[in-house]
Structure formats: structure tokens, C-alpha cells
């Protein structure tokens, strides 16, 4: 306990001595996640934790999930993280439009990865029929209505472009997020936002900027206020 600051913070949060916590500026994400998961745990009814990052791009705002937690998620885990991410976006005042991304589009491949995202979509529509979600689909179709209309004009995304990108693995999500952050986002990001915890706790990255710490502090404060 004395040598693990994140474990101390998690215990303080669990006891109610503090309202929220941020950690992760030193060490690995997995190390901090282990302490947070063991001490804080998932909120009631949640089985899957996930991490989501928000990017403020020049012409749009997008959310990417799961950037850190589930390396090879199953369909049910993908569905649950999508629902958690959609709920978080609504708290930002953003209406979620989710794209389940893959190397294929709308049944063009029978590869296990493509079938995984199709199965996740079926689960999502069963749990939340009103959620705007489509997939499996390629990234260009998710972000360009012109491309989507050529590929699948009757998509549930017909009236909008996706603002929530659900990836099939941590590798895909983290790579996409970091590429966009450098090439198109001018470094304006929020996250990682840890979804599904019982109390407000978020794990940052060693290279985090002061601006992102301020952003995440504001987010954690809002989380704490809503729980109160």
C-alpha cells in the first residue's frame, strides 16, 4: 500500500474520503487498472470495463473505443462497451451514432473478426433498438456519408456520419486514436475515459499534457457530482 500511490487513491475513493481519482502519469495502464478494478470494481449491472478517447478534429468530434482495456473482446463485451460509450457521449450532450469497424463491410467477409462485429450489432439492437449503430463496416464508410451511400444506402447511419468508432481490438483502437491525434487532431483530446466503474476513476498516460489533466479533472468532477 505504501509504495503504490494508485492503490492508496483507490482505497481512499472506496472509503469515501475522496470523490474521484486520476492516476497513470507514471507506470503502465495495466498496472493501474489492476488496482482500480480490484478495489473499485464495476458498477452494478456492468461486466465489462472499457476505455474511450475523444478527439476534437477540425471538422468533427469523434469518440474511439476501446483504446486500452480489452485486447480481444468477445461480441457481448463489444456490445456492452458500445452501450457504456453511448451513455457517456450523451452526458457530453452528443447524440451517439456508432460504427462497428472491421476490414469488411456489411457481410463482404466471413472472417471471424467480421462475424464478431456483426454478432455485436445483433446484441446491441436487441438491448437498445433505438441506438443508431451500424456494422460491420470499414472506416471510410463510417466517416463519409458519400462513401456509405455508395456502399450501403439503406444504412441506419443514412442521416448522419458516425461519431463513435468501436474497434475490434485494443491494437486497432489505440493505433487509430494515436494516428488521428497526431495527424488531424492538433493534440486536442480528452481521455482515456474509463467506462463502467462503480466510482469516478480514470487512468491517464505517461505523456499526458497539462491541458488533458485539466480536462480529465473536470470530467471526474462532473462524474462525482452526478453520483452524489
C-alpha positions in Angstrom: 0.0 0.0 0.0 2.7 2.5 1.0 4.6 2.1 -2.3 1.6 2.2 -4.7 0.0 5.6 -5.0 -2.8 4.4 -7.2 -3.8 1.7 -4.7 -3.8 4.3 -1.9 -6.0 6.6 -4.0 -8.4 3.7 -4.9 -8.8 2.8 -1.3 -9.5 6.5 -0.4 -12.1 6.6 -3.1 -13.7 3.3 -2.0 -13.9 4.6 1.7 -15.5 7.9 0.6 -12.6 10.0 1.7 -12.3 11.5 -1.8 -14.9 11.8 -4.6 -12.8 10.9 -7.7 -9.3 9.9 -8.7 -6.8 10.3 -11.6 -3.7 8.2 -12.0 -1.4 6.8 -14.7 1.2 9.5 -15.3 3.9 7.0 -14.1 3.8 3.3 -14.9 1.7 1.2 -17.2 -2.0 1.3 -17.8 -2.5 -2.3 -16.9 -0.8 -1.9 -13.6 -3.1 1.0 -12.6 -6.1 -0.8 -14.0 -5.5 -3.8 -11.8 -5.6 -1.7 -8.6 -8.7 0.2 -9.8 -10.5 -2.9 -10.9 -9.7 -4.8 -7.7 -10.6 -2.0 -5.2 -13.3 -0.1 -7.0 -14.8 -2.7 -9.3 -17.6 -2.4 -11.9 -20.8 -0.6 -11.2 -23.9 -2.6 -10.7 -25.0 -4.5 -13.7 -21.8 -3.9 -15.6 -19.4 -6.8 -16.5 -17.0 -5.1 -19.0 -14.7 -2.1 -18.4 -13.5 -0.2 -21.4 -11.5 3.0 -22.2 -12.7 5.7 -24.6 -10.8 8.6 -26.0 -12.4 11.7 -27.5 -10.8 13.6 -30.4 -11.7 17.2 -31.3 -10.9 17.2 -35.0 -11.1 20.3 -37.2 -14.4 19.4 -38.7 -15.9 16.9 -36.3 -15.8 15.4 -32.8 -15.3 11.6 -32.6 -15.0 9.0 -29.8 -12.9 5.8 -30.1 -13.3 2.7 -28.0 -11.7 0.5 -26.6 -8.3 2.1 -26.6 -6.7 0.3 -23.6 -8.6 -2.4 -21.7 -10.0 -5.4 -23.8 -7.3 -6.8 -26.1 -9.5 -9.3 -27.9 -13.1 -8.7 -26.8 -16.0 -11.0 -27.4 -19.2 -9.9 -29.1 -21.0 -9.4 -25.8 -18.2 -7.3 -24.5 -18.1 -5.2 -27.6 -21.9 -4.6 -27.3 -21.6 -3.7 -23.6 -18.7 -1.2 -24.2 -20.7 0.4 -27.0 -23.7 0.9 -24.7 -21.4 2.4 -22.0 -19.7 4.7 -24.5 -23.0 5.8 -25.9 -24.2 6.7 -22.4 -21.0 8.7 -21.8 -21.4 10.6 -25.0 -25.0 11.6 -24.1 -23.5 13.2 -20.9 -21.4 15.3 -23.2 -24.6 16.4 -24.9 -23.7 14.4 -28.0 -26.1 12.0 -29.7 -24.2 8.8 -30.4 -24.0 7.3 -33.9 -21.9 4.1 -33.6 -20.0 2.3 -36.3 -18.7 -1.2 -35.6 -15.5 -1.2 -37.6 -13.8 -4.0 -39.5 -11.8 -4.7 -42.6 -15.0 -5.7 -44.3 -18.4 -4.0 -44.9 -21.8 -5.4 -44.4 -21.1 -9.1 -44.8 -18.4 -8.9 -47.5 -16.2 -11.2 -45.5 -16.8 -14.4 -43.4 -13.6 -13.8 -41.4 -14.0 -14.3 -37.6 -13.3 -10.6 -37.0 -16.1 -9.5 -39.3 -18.5 -12.0 -37.9 -17.6 -10.8 -34.4 -18.8 -7.2 -35.2 -22.0 -8.5 -36.9 -22.8 -10.5 -33.8 -22.1 -7.5 -31.6 -24.6 -5.4 -33.7 -27.3 -8.0 -33.3 -26.8 -8.0 -29.5 -26.9 -4.1 -29.4 -30.1 -3.9 -31.4 -31.7 -6.4 -29.1 -30.7 -4.4 -26.0 -31.3 -0.9 -27.4 -33.3 -0.9 -30.6 -33.2 3.0 -30.8 -29.5 3.2 -30.8 -28.1 4.4 -34.1 -25.5 1.7 -34.8 -24.2 0.0 -38.0 -21.7 -2.6 -38.9 -19.6 -4.3 -39.7 -18.1 -1.6 -41.8 -14.9 0.0 -43.0 -13.6 3.2 -41.5 -14.1 5.4 -44.6 -17.8 4.4 -44.8 -18.2 5.3 -41.1 -16.8 8.8 -41.5 -18.0 9.7 -45.0 -21.7 9.7 -45.9 -20.8 9.8 -49.6 -18.9 6.5 -49.3 -21.6 5.0 -47.1 -24.3 5.8 -49.6 -22.4 4.1 -52.3 -21.7 1.0 -50.1 -25.0 0.6 -48.2 -27.6 3.4 -48.9 -30.2 1.9 -46.5 -27.9 2.0 -43.5 -29.1 3.1 -40.1 -26.4 5.8 -40.4 -28.1 7.2 -43.6 -29.0 10.5 -41.9 -25.6 11.1 -40.2 -21.9 10.1 -40.1 -20.6 8.0 -37.2 -19.1 9.8 -34.2 -18.5 6.7 -32.1 -16.0 4.3 -33.6 -16.0 0.8 -32.0 -12.9 -1.2 -32.8 -12.4 -5.0 -32.8 -9.3 -4.9 -30.6 -7.2 -2.6 -28.4 -4.5 -2.6 -31.1 -6.9 -1.2 -33.7 -8.4 1.4 -31.4 -5.1 2.6 -29.9 -3.3 2.8 -33.3 -6.3 4.7 -34.9 -6.5 7.1 -32.0 -2.8 8.0 -31.9 -2.6 8.4 -35.7 -5.6 10.8 -35.7 -4.3 12.6 -32.7 -1.0 13.5 -34.4 -2.2 14.0 -38.0 -5.6 15.6 -37.6 -6.4 16.4 -34.0 -3.7 19.0 -33.2 -3.3 17.2 -29.9 -6.8 18.2 -28.6 -8.0 15.1 -26.8 -9.9 14.0 -23.8 -9.3 10.6 -22.2 -8.8 7.9 -21.7 -12.2 7.9 -20.1 -12.6 4.7 -18.1 -16.2 3.3 -18.6 -18.1 1.0 -16.3 -16.5 1.7 -12.9 -18.5 1.9 -9.7 -16.8 5.2 -8.8 -15.2 8.0 -10.8 -11.6 7.0 -11.6 -9.6 7.5 -14.8 -6.2 6.3 -15.8 -4.1 8.7 -17.9 -0.9 8.2 -19.9 2.7 8.9 -19.0 2.9 11.5 -21.8 -0.2 13.3 -20.8 -0.3 17.1 -21.2 -1.3 19.6 -18.5 -4.3 20.5 -20.7 -5.5 16.9 -20.7 -5.1 16.6 -17.0 -7.3 19.7 -16.5 -9.9 18.2 -19.0 -9.9 14.9 -17.1 -10.2 16.6 -13.7 -13.2 18.5 -14.9 -14.7 15.2 -16.3 -14.1 13.4 -13.0 -15.6 16.3 -11.0 -18.8 16.0 -13.1 -18.8 12.3 -12.6 -18.6 12.7 -8.8 -21.3 15.4 -8.8 -23.7 13.1 -10.7 -23.1 10.2 -8.3 -23.8 12.5 -5.3 
